[in-house]
Amino acid sequence: MPDSFTPDLKTILREAGCYFERRGKGDHDIWFSPITSIRFTVDNKIKSRHTANAVLRQAGIAKRF
C-alpha cells in the first residue's frame, strides 16, 4: 500500500482536465473540475483509497483505487 495516494490522484485529475486553483486551509489544495464544474479539496497526504475515490467522484471521474 502506498504511503499516500495523492501523487497518483493528482496525475489522474490533471489527465482528466482538472486543475489546481489555490492553496486551502492546512495542507489542502483547492482544485476545479470542468467535468462537474465544481471546486473540491485535495489533501496532500491521502492515506485511504476510499478518500481518494471520493475525490475522484467529486471530480466526475470513475473510481480507480
Buried (B, 14 or more C-beta within 10 A) or exposed (E): EEEEBBEBBBEBBEEBEBEEEEEBEEEEBBBBBEEBEEEBEBBBEBEEBEBBBBBBEBBBBEEEB
